[in-house]
């Protein structure tokens, strides 16, 4: 027992010991840990029945001599198999040098008859010097969901005219545990055509390979009939394989569009006119589209010196399937020479147009013809009189 007389000395000695230990303790706290470890990022994971489970493993050597580690797995139920992979190859052991880490994968294959539930097992690593590294793992097997194909369009509805391009991007996902080749299907209204193409290509597709869990996007091009009425038209597209099928609906919102067609009343694109005189020709403007044609005018591009007018000058509206009569009056130049002339007649309105080349055969007045004949006859008579009068000398 320390006497009161020696108590200050004892306290001083104890304090010295504590102070002396403090630098060593601080150095130990800041030093890097040393040793050999077997770890995993996911010591508890869930997989669906029917799928292999893959567990990432890491063998880490920190400041230790090179170590060979042989691996084993214990605690797996009967019928389960395991394979250890290193760099994609089956291995049984791994070597880790100082400050090296070896990445491994443990592949677990449950039997076909495996039941849903929790399964615990241990991954062990054994070194040559008798050390054992243990890693407890738990895997949960969940009931497998039925195979499913899911189709999802980026834009399920598009609007346009019958001449528009209706192109839809549709993502197809293989929600199954197997790689499959799915058939591509479509159901469109009568007269509509639907084709499947690569998303960024022009090749048409009838089937599509999909890996388990993979999603691919295809382009669905739908073309309506040229004379389709305005309205909304549904188109179903789908994908199917031996175990699953899926579908989605696309919508075409087709707006009406007028379509002008120009012709003559007698369907002849030619006529006759006299130089300097008016001549009327009957033209017909028809609307074969699905929307009214508004503010339709008829004009012509004629030779220089000609005069062309249309009556009426403007047709306010031509209903779908209806037509309007337009009288086009042409007056050839009074100096026109007899012959055939081409006149371009055009019907246009609201961005639409149609044209025809109309041939006009121009004749000259008979009065001028008789005058010409008289002049020629008088010249002949003068020549004859000269020959008779003066004869040959």
C-alpha positions as CSV (number, residue, x, y, z in Angstrom):
1,X,0.0,0.0,0.0
2,X,1.3,3.4,-0.9
3,X,1.9,5.7,2.0
4,X,0.6,9.3,1.9
5,X,4.2,10.3,1.8
6,X,4.8,8.5,-1.4
7,X,1.4,9.4,-3.0
8,X,2.5,12.5,-5.1
9,X,5.4,10.4,-6.5
10,X,3.0,7.7,-7.5
11,X,0.6,10.1,-9.2
12,X,3.4,11.7,-11.0
13,X,4.6,8.3,-12.3
14,X,1.1,7.3,-13.4
15,X,0.7,10.6,-15.2
16,X,3.9,10.1,-17.0
17,X,2.8,6.7,-18.2
18,X,-0.5,8.1,-19.6
19,X,1.3,10.9,-21.3
20,X,3.8,8.5,-22.8
21,X,1.0,6.3,-24.1
22,X,-0.9,9.1,-25.8
23,X,1.4,9.6,-28.8
24,X,1.3,5.9,-29.5
25,X,-2.5,5.8,-29.3
26,X,-2.9,8.8,-31.6
27,X,-0.5,7.1,-34.1
28,X,-2.6,3.9,-33.9
29,X,-5.8,5.8,-34.7
30,X,-4.4,7.3,-37.9
31,X,-2.6,4.3,-39.2
32,X,-4.3,2.3,-42.1
33,X,-5.8,-1.0,-41.1
34,X,-3.9,-4.1,-42.1
35,X,-5.3,-7.5,-42.8
36,X,-7.1,-9.8,-45.3
37,X,-10.8,-9.3,-45.9
38,X,-13.5,-11.1,-47.8
39,X,-16.5,-8.8,-48.4
40,X,-19.5,-8.2,-50.6
41,X,-21.5,-5.2,-51.5
42,X,-24.8,-7.0,-51.1
43,X,-24.8,-9.6,-48.3
44,X,-28.6,-9.9,-48.5
45,X,-30.3,-10.0,-51.9
46,X,-33.6,-11.1,-53.6
47,X,-33.9,-13.0,-56.9
48,X,-36.9,-14.4,-58.7
49,X,-37.4,-18.2,-58.9
50,X,-36.0,-19.5,-62.1
51,X,-33.1,-17.0,-62.3
52,X,-29.5,-17.5,-61.3
53,X,-28.2,-15.2,-58.5
54,X,-24.9,-13.5,-58.9
55,X,-23.1,-12.2,-55.8
56,X,-20.1,-9.8,-56.2
57,X,-17.2,-10.7,-53.9
58,X,-14.1,-8.7,-53.0
59,X,-10.8,-10.2,-51.6
60,X,-8.7,-7.4,-50.2
61,X,-5.1,-7.5,-48.9
62,X,-4.0,-4.5,-47.0
63,X,-0.3,-4.3,-46.1
64,X,0.0,-8.1,-45.8
65,X,2.3,-10.6,-47.6
66,X,0.8,-12.2,-50.8
67,X,-1.9,-14.7,-49.8
68,X,-3.6,-17.5,-51.6
69,X,-7.2,-18.0,-50.6
70,X,-9.2,-21.2,-51.4
71,X,-13.0,-20.7,-51.3
72,X,-15.9,-22.9,-50.2
73,X,-19.6,-22.4,-49.7
74,X,-21.5,-24.1,-46.9
75,X,-25.1,-24.1,-45.8
76,X,-26.8,-24.2,-49.3
77,X,-29.9,-26.4,-49.5
78,X,-29.7,-29.7,-51.4
79,X,-29.8,-29.3,-55.2
80,X,-28.2,-25.8,-55.2
81,X,-25.0,-25.4,-57.2
82,X,-22.4,-22.6,-57.1
83,X,-19.6,-21.4,-59.3
84,X,-16.9,-18.9,-58.5
85,X,-15.9,-16.7,-61.4
86,X,-12.7,-14.6,-61.7
87,X,-12.3,-12.5,-64.9
88,X,-15.2,-14.5,-66.3
89,X,-13.6,-17.9,-65.7
90,X,-14.4,-20.5,-63.2
91,X,-11.9,-20.5,-60.3
92,X,-11.5,-22.2,-56.9
93,X,-8.9,-19.9,-55.4
94,X,-7.5,-16.4,-55.7
95,X,-4.1,-14.7,-55.0
96,X,-4.0,-11.2,-53.5
97,X,-0.7,-9.4,-53.2
98,X,0.0,-6.5,-50.8
99,X,-2.5,-3.7,-51.3
100,X,-4.3,-5.6,-54.0
101,X,-8.0,-6.3,-54.4
102,X,-9.4,-9.3,-56.4
103,X,-13.0,-8.9,-57.8
104,X,-14.9,-12.2,-57.9
105,X,-18.4,-13.3,-58.6
106,X,-20.3,-16.1,-56.9
107,X,-22.9,-17.6,-59.2
108,X,-25.7,-19.5,-57.5
109,X,-28.2,-21.8,-59.3
110,X,-31.2,-22.9,-57.4
111,X,-33.0,-26.2,-58.5
112,X,-36.1,-26.0,-60.6
113,X,-38.2,-27.1,-57.7
114,X,-36.9,-24.4,-55.3
115,X,-39.6,-22.8,-53.2
116,X,-40.0,-19.1,-52.3
117,X,-38.3,-18.2,-49.0
118,X,-35.1,-17.1,-47.3
119,X,-31.9,-19.1,-47.6
120,X,-28.8,-18.5,-45.5
121,X,-25.3,-19.8,-46.3
122,X,-21.7,-18.9,-45.7
123,X,-18.9,-18.1,-48.1
124,X,-15.5,-19.1,-46.6
125,X,-11.9,-18.4,-47.7
126,X,-9.0,-20.5,-46.4
127,X,-5.4,-19.3,-46.4
128,X,-2.3,-21.5,-46.5
129,X,-1.3,-20.4,-42.9
130,X,-4.6,-21.7,-41.5
131,X,-6.6,-18.5,-41.4
132,X,-10.3,-18.6,-42.3
133,X,-12.3,-15.7,-43.7
134,X,-16.1,-16.1,-43.4
135,X,-18.9,-14.1,-45.1
136,X,-22.5,-14.9,-44.1
137,X,-25.0,-14.2,-46.9
138,X,-28.8,-14.4,-47.2
139,X,-30.7,-14.8,-50.4
140,X,-34.5,-14.5,-50.7
141,X,-36.2,-16.3,-53.6
142,X,-39.4,-14.6,-54.7
143,X,-42.2,-16.2,-56.7
144,X,-41.6,-15.7,-60.4
145,X,-44.0,-13.4,-62.2
146,X,-45.6,-14.6,-65.5
147,X,-43.8,-13.6,-68.6
148,X,-45.0,-10.3,-70.0
149,X,-44.4,-8.1,-73.0
150,X,-45.0,-4.4,-72.5
151,X,-45.5,-1.8,-75.3
152,X,-45.3,1.9,-74.5
153,X,-45.6,4.6,-77.3
154,X,-43.8,7.9,-76.8
155,X,-46.7,9.8,-78.4
156,X,-49.8,7.6,-78.6
157,X,-51.9,10.2,-80.7
158,X,-50.8,12.2,-83.7
159,X,-52.8,14.7,-85.9
160,X,-52.4,15.4,-89.6
161,X,-54.0,15.3,-93.0
162,X,-54.4,12.2,-95.2
163,X,-51.1,13.1,-96.8
164,X,-49.2,13.4,-93.5
165,X,-46.7,11.0,-92.1
166,X,-47.9,9.3,-88.9
167,X,-44.8,7.8,-87.3
168,X,-44.9,6.5,-83.7
169,X,-42.0,5.4,-81.5
170,X,-43.0,2.4,-79.5
171,X,-40.8,0.8,-76.8
172,X,-41.2,-3.0,-76.4
173,X,-40.0,-4.5,-73.2
174,X,-39.4,-8.2,-72.5
175,X,-40.5,-8.7,-68.9
176,X,-39.4,-12.3,-68.7
177,X,-36.4,-14.4,-67.6
178,X,-35.6,-15.7,-71.1
179,X,-34.3,-14.3,-74.4
180,X,-37.0,-14.2,-77.0
181,X,-37.8,-13.3,-80.6
182,X,-41.2,-11.6,-80.6
183,X,-43.6,-11.2,-83.6
184,X,-44.8,-7.7,-84.4
185,X,-48.5,-7.4,-85.1
186,X,-50.9,-4.6,-86.1
187,X,-54.7,-4.1,-86.6
188,X,-55.7,-1.0,-88.6
189,X,-59.0,0.2,-90.1
190,X,-59.8,-0.9,-93.7
191,X,-57.5,0.9,-96.2
192,X,-54.9,1.8,-93.5
193,X,-51.4,0.3,-93.7
194,X,-49.1,-0.1,-90.7
195,X,-45.4,-1.1,-91.0
196,X,-42.7,-1.6,-88.3
197,X,-39.2,-0.2,-88.9
198,X,-36.0,0.2,-87.0
199,X,-36.0,3.3,-84.9
200,X,-33.1,4.9,-86.8
201,X,-33.3,2.9,-90.0
202,X,-35.5,2.1,-93.0
203,X,-35.6,-1.7,-92.8
204,X,-39.1,-3.0,-92.3
205,X,-39.5,-5.5,-89.4
206,X,-41.8,-8.5,-88.8
207,X,-40.0,-9.7,-85.7
208,X,-37.6,-8.4,-83.0
209,X,-35.0,-10.2,-80.9
210,X,-35.2,-9.2,-77.2
211,X,-33.0,-10.4,-74.3
212,X,-34.5,-11.1,-70.9
213,X,-35.4,-7.7,-69.4
214,X,-34.4,-5.8,-72.5
215,X,-36.3,-2.9,-74.0
216,X,-36.0,-1.8,-77.7
217,X,-37.8,1.0,-79.5
218,X,-39.3,0.5,-83.0
219,X,-41.0,3.0,-85.4
220,X,-44.5,2.3,-86.4
221,X,-45.5,4.1,-89.6
222,X,-49.3,4.3,-90.4
223,X,-50.6,5.5,-93.7
224,X,-54.3,6.4,-94.1
225,X,-56.2,6.2,-97.4
226,X,-55.9,9.3,-99.6
227,X,-59.7,9.9,-99.5
228,X,-60.3,9.1,-95.8
229,X,-62.8,11.3,-94.1
230,X,-61.8,13.5,-91.2
231,X,-62.0,11.8,-87.8
232,X,-60.1,9.8,-85.2
233,X,-58.9,6.3,-86.2
234,X,-57.5,3.8,-83.7
235,X,-54.7,1.4,-84.7
236,X,-53.6,-1.5,-82.4
237,X,-50.0,-2.7,-82.4
238,X,-48.7,-5.7,-80.5
239,X,-45.9,-8.1,-79.9
240,X,-46.2,-11.8,-79.1
241,X,-44.1,-14.9,-78.4
242,X,-44.8,-18.4,-77.3
243,X,-45.5,-17.4,-73.7
244,X,-46.7,-13.8,-73.7
245,X,-48.2,-11.1,-75.7
246,X,-48.8,-7.4,-75.3
247,X,-50.4,-4.6,-77.2
248,X,-51.1,-0.8,-77.2
249,X,-53.3,1.5,-79.1
250,X,-52.3,4.4,-81.4
251,X,-54.6,7.1,-82.6
252,X,-54.6,9.0,-85.9
253,X,-56.5,12.3,-85.7
254,X,-57.0,12.9,-89.4
255,X,-58.1,16.4,-90.4
256,X,-59.9,17.0,-93.8
257,X,-58.0,18.3,-96.8
258,X,-59.3,19.7,-100.0
259,X,-58.0,18.4,-103.3
260,X,-58.5,20.5,-106.5
261,X,-58.8,19.0,-109.9
262,X,-59.2,21.1,-113.1
263,X,-60.7,19.9,-116.3
264,X,-62.9,21.0,-119.2
265,X,-66.7,20.4,-119.4
266,X,-66.2,18.2,-122.5
267,X,-62.9,16.7,-121.2
268,X,-61.1,18.1,-124.3
269,X,-58.0,20.2,-123.7
270,X,-58.2,22.1,-127.0
271,X,-60.3,24.7,-128.7
272,X,-60.5,27.2,-131.6
273,X,-60.4,31.0,-131.5
274,X,-60.2,33.8,-134.1
275,X,-57.5,36.4,-133.8
276,X,-58.8,39.5,-132.1
277,X,-62.1,38.0,-131.1
278,X,-63.4,36.6,-127.8
279,X,-63.9,32.9,-127.3
280,X,-65.3,31.3,-124.1
281,X,-64.3,27.8,-122.9
282,X,-66.1,25.9,-120.1
283,X,-63.8,24.6,-117.3
284,X,-64.7,22.6,-114.3
285,X,-63.0,22.8,-110.9
286,X,-63.7,19.7,-108.7
287,X,-62.9,19.1,-105.0
288,X,-62.1,15.4,-104.6
289,X,-60.8,15.9,-101.0
290,X,-62.3,15.6,-97.6
291,X,-62.6,19.3,-96.6
292,X,-64.1,22.3,-98.3
293,X,-61.9,24.2,-100.8
294,X,-62.3,27.9,-100.2
295,X,-61.5,31.1,-102.3
296,X,-60.8,29.2,-105.5
297,X,-59.6,31.3,-108.5
298,X,-58.9,30.3,-112.1
299,X,-56.2,32.1,-114.0
300,X,-54.2,31.6,-117.2
301,X,-50.8,32.2,-118.6
302,X,-51.3,33.1,-122.3
303,X,-49.1,34.4,-125.1
304,X,-48.2,38.0,-125.2
305,X,-51.0,40.3,-126.4
306,X,-53.7,37.9,-125.4
307,X,-56.5,38.8,-123.0
308,X,-57.9,36.1,-120.6
309,X,-60.7,36.5,-118.0
310,X,-62.5,34.0,-115.8
311,X,-66.2,34.1,-114.7
312,X,-66.7,34.0,-111.8
313,X,-63.4,35.5,-110.8
314,X,-63.5,33.6,-107.4
315,X,-65.5,30.6,-106.1
316,X,-66.1,31.1,-102.4
317,X,-66.3,27.5,-101.5
318,X,-66.4,24.0,-103.1
319,X,-67.7,21.3,-100.8
320,X,-66.0,17.9,-100.7
321,X,-67.1,15.8,-103.7
322,X,-68.7,18.9,-105.4
323,X,-67.6,21.0,-108.4
324,X,-67.9,24.5,-109.8
325,X,-68.2,25.6,-113.5
326,X,-65.9,28.5,-114.6
327,X,-66.1,30.2,-118.0
328,X,-62.7,31.2,-119.3
329,X,-62.8,33.8,-122.1
330,X,-59.7,34.1,-124.3
331,X,-59.1,36.8,-126.8
332,X,-56.0,36.1,-129.1
333,X,-54.0,39.1,-130.2
334,X,-55.4,40.7,-133.4
335,X,-51.9,40.3,-134.8
336,X,-51.7,36.6,-134.0
337,X,-50.6,34.4,-136.9
338,X,-52.8,31.4,-137.6
339,X,-51.6,28.3,-135.8
340,X,-51.7,26.4,-132.4
341,X,-50.9,28.2,-129.1
342,X,-50.6,26.7,-125.6
343,X,-52.3,28.4,-122.7
344,X,-51.6,27.2,-119.1
345,X,-54.9,27.4,-117.1
346,X,-54.6,27.1,-113.3
347,X,-57.1,26.7,-110.4
348,X,-55.7,27.6,-107.0
349,X,-56.9,28.5,-103.5
350,X,-55.7,28.1,-99.9
351,X,-52.3,26.6,-100.9
352,X,-53.9,24.1,-103.3
353,X,-53.7,24.1,-107.1
354,X,-54.1,22.2,-110.3
355,X,-53.3,23.2,-113.8
356,X,-53.9,22.1,-117.4
357,X,-52.2,22.9,-120.7
358,X,-55.0,24.0,-123.1
359,X,-54.2,24.2,-126.9
360,X,-55.9,27.0,-128.8
361,X,-55.9,26.9,-132.6
362,X,-56.0,30.5,-133.9
363,X,-57.5,31.4,-137.2
364,X,-57.4,34.7,-139.0
365,X,-60.4,36.7,-140.4
366,X,-61.7,35.6,-143.9
367,X,-62.0,39.3,-144.9
368,X,-58.2,39.7,-144.7
369,X,-57.9,36.5,-146.7
370,X,-60.1,37.7,-149.5
371,X,-58.2,41.0,-149.5
372,X,-55.0,39.2,-149.9
373,X,-56.3,37.1,-152.7
374,X,-57.5,40.3,-154.4
375,X,-54.1,41.9,-154.1
376,X,-52.4,38.8,-155.6
377,X,-55.0,38.8,-158.5
378,X,-54.4,42.5,-159.3
379,X,-50.7,41.9,-159.4
380,X,-51.1,39.1,-161.9
381,X,-53.3,41.2,-164.1
382,X,-50.8,44.1,-164.1
383,X,-48.0,41.7,-165.1
384,X,-50.1,40.2,-167.9
385,X,-51.0,43.6,-169.3
386,X,-47.3,44.6,-169.3
387,X,-46.3,41.5,-171.2
388,X,-49.2,42.0,-173.7
389,X,-48.5,45.7,-174.2
390,X,-44.8,45.7,-174.6
391,X,-44.1,42.2,-175.6
392,X,-40.5,41.4,-176.7
393,X,-38.4,44.0,-178.4
